[in-house]
Amino acid sequence: MTTETPVVVAVVHQNSGPGFAVYACQTCAAHCPPQPDVLTALPPARRARSSKR
């Protein structure tokens, strides 16, 4: 199905190469679960360690 008003429902990050966005129509976007924030996915201690590198 195609739409003239796509909505970003997720952003996929990759270790190598650029990430990409996942789009859906406005009706289907309401049924997509919210995506976790990648900056808060790690526990605080691990985030502090990885930022020192």
C-alpha positions in Angstrom: 0.0 0.0 0.0 1.3 3.5 -0.7 0.4 6.8 1.0 0.9 10.5 0.2 1.3 11.3 4.0 3.9 8.8 5.4 4.7 8.9 9.1 8.1 7.8 10.6 7.3 4.9 13.0 10.9 3.7 13.7 14.5 4.6 13.1 16.9 1.6 12.7 20.5 2.3 13.7 23.3 0.1 12.3 26.9 -0.5 13.4 28.2 0.0 9.9 26.7 2.2 7.3 23.8 4.6 7.6 20.6 3.7 9.4 17.2 4.0 7.9 13.7 5.2 8.8 10.6 3.0 8.7 7.4 4.6 7.5 3.7 3.8 7.7 0.5 5.5 6.7 -1.2 7.5 9.4 -3.8 4.8 10.0 -1.3 2.0 10.4 1.1 4.2 12.4 -1.4 4.4 15.3 -1.0 0.6 15.7 2.9 0.6 15.8 4.4 0.3 19.3 6.5 3.2 20.5 10.2 2.6 19.9 12.7 2.8 22.8 15.1 5.8 23.0 18.5 4.4 22.0 20.2 6.8 24.4 18.4 5.4 27.4 18.5 1.7 26.4 21.7 1.0 28.3 21.9 1.1 32.1 23.5 4.4 33.4 26.7 2.7 34.5 27.3 1.2 31.0 26.5 4.6 29.3 29.1 6.3 31.5 31.7 3.7 30.6 31.1 3.8 26.8 31.2 7.6 26.7 34.8 7.6 28.1 36.2 5.7 25.1 
